[in-house]
Amino acid sequence: MKWENTYLVFEVSKGPKVIIDSLDTYGADGWECCSMLIVAGSQIVCFLKRRTDADEPKPDKEEEKLSKLWGTNSSSPSNKE
């Protein structure tokens, strides 16, 4: 997995609403808060990460095989009665 990283700095005196709104905005873009650090008692540094190599899930060959074996097929002789 590959990750992109960034950080945000918040003033504690501005209250939690600013922090929550900013994190919600970044979260909508795929960012995830991984840790927070208080600096000098007046600032909060928030470290964010997001995955940059999001691949499409590869189909599981075993699952495909089982699906073919157990799936219904209307042209199958066993389904005609």
Secondary structure, DSSP 8 states (H G I E B T S, - for coil): --EEEEEEEEEGGG-HHHHHHHHHHHHHTT-EEEEEEEETTTEEEEEEEEES--------HHHHHHHHHHS--TTSGGG--
